Amino acid sequence: MFKIGKLWREYRCKLWNEFYDPLMSRSDLIKNVPAGLNMEQWAVFVDYRLRPSTMNMCNRNRDIRKRQVIPHTGGAMSLSRRRNNLKIETGKNIGRAEMWKITHKRKNGIYVNEEALEIGEKIDELMLTNPKGGSNISPEDPIGVIFGKEHPSRVRGLSYGACLSLAFKGSTTRLSGMNHASSSSTSSNVEDKITQMENELATVKNQMNTLLAYIASRKDVPEHFAAIAANLVHASTNEASDYGSGAPSPNQVIGSSAGSKTD
């Protein structure tokens, strides 16, 4: 589908370049319809090409193409087909680095210009230090080292439709493993913090129960305050059946309070 879209865009550009004349008016351009095309569709296409936004986009793209100082010699054959043919001929995998060198050389084996020659020499140096880097496709291969981070929607040296998750599948798996290990470590840290908080909360709860029990047992505390303290102790300890921490039970608090009031 990417290839079809590219061919369709190239055909439209070729059609416009052949039939467009800046000295002709809109009506004359529409009358100059190419053979085999519907005039209504041609009129829509002419209006689209004469639109100011379209003309600005074409001028911007033309300037971008002028700044591309390293042309390639790949021709019409896609990189995937060329790579597959080379794999059949040589019997080995062809990486991005080797493909870049092939598609930037002329038939006589000379690079297209000095800029391509400099990059080719850098690729050769990196391939000498890491021979496997020339056949592997990864962010750490010579192309990734020289040109840097890839665009999210395309990968250098690969055909149409290539994306990072598929092109660098092995690297993505390693990164996923690292993220899983990191997430497991993070999960363990969170569990430790939760356990620590629960222990601290239980300690504070026991201290509060002891304080409330002391308030409820005091003779100089008003009766309704003592009853409130006893009820709070009963509510906070209702879920536990015993008190290993040393905090008094509600019965002990109430009994102690009642004994103090009657004495």
Order of alpha helices (4+ residues) and beta strands (2+ residues): alpha-alpha-alpha-alpha-alpha-alpha-alpha-alpha-alpha-alpha-alpha-alpha
